[in-house]
Amino acid sequence: MKFISISDAMKRGKGKVAVRGWIYRERGSNEFKFIILRDASDIIQCVLKREKFKKQWSNIDKLQIEASLEIEGIIKKEKRALTGYEISVDKINIIGESNEFPIQKDLNEEILGNRRHLWLRSRKMGAALKIRSAVMFALH
């Protein structure tokens, strides 16, 4: 299946999709894993059920922020999801695992400045850079 961006998957709104990106947030239990996946275009919630991934569950349960994934599944509207859509995952390919992400919620800007290459991955900084790019393009 051909991979598309997350924003294109959400425009499609239903059916089978294949997306890839990095883990933005993750949470779960023994039966489910909820992964917020991000790419350059947007973020989306992905739901993994343990019963579908019995052989891979130990690896899936170890996933952390910034691990890179390829996901295939069924996209549908979901009011409780952050962006209004979620993917019920049928297939997952772990491309790269990650170590503990050094940026937590309550860090001051001095520490964040020293880790700017990671801070740029936040939605706030990404939005600021997109605005800056649009302004510079308009001025050019």
C-alpha positions, 0 to 999 in steps of 0.5 A, spaced: 500 500 500 502 507 498 504 511 504 500 518 504 501 524 509 496 524 515 493 530 513 491 527 506 489 521 510 484 525 514 481 528 508 480 521 505 476 520 512 474 513 511 477 507 509 484 503 509 490 508 509 498 507 510 501 513 514 508 513 517 511 518 522 514 519 529 510 517 536 508 524 538 505 521 545 503 514 547 499 511 552 496 504 554 494 498 558 495 491 557 489 490 552 490 497 548 495 502 546 494 509 543 499 512 539 499 519 537 503 519 530 506 525 527 508 527 520 510 534 517 503 535 516 499 533 522 498 528 528 493 522 528 491 517 534 492 510 532 489 504 536 492 498 537 489 492 540 493 486 543 489 481 540 491 483 533 499 483 535 500 478 540 507 476 537 509 484 536 506 486 543 512 486 547 516 490 542 509 495 541 509 496 549 516 498 549 515 504 544 517 511 546 516 518 544 520 519 537 520 512 535 519 512 527 513 507 525 509 505 519 502 504 520 496 501 516 489 501 518 482 503 517 481 511 518 474 513 521 472 519 525 472 519 532 470 525 537 474 523 542 481 523 538 485 530 538 484 531 531 477 528 530 480 522 527 483 515 529 486 509 525 484 502 527 491 499 526 492 492 522 499 492 521 505 496 524 512 496 522 517 499 527 522 503 523 526 505 529 526 505 536 528 511 541 531 512 547 528 516 553 526 523 550 529 529 554 524 534 553 519 534 558 513 538 560 516 543 565 522 545 562 525 552 562 526 556 555 534 556 557 534 548 557 530 548 551 534 552 547 540 547 549 536 542 545 533 546 540 533 540 535 528 536 539 524 542 541 523 544 534 519 537 533 513 540 538 507 543 535 508 550 537 515 551 534 512 547 528 507 552 527 511 558 528 516 555 523 510 554 518 508 561 519 515 564 518 516 560 512 509 563 509 511 570 511 518 569 508 515 566 502 510 572 501 515 577 502 520 574 497 
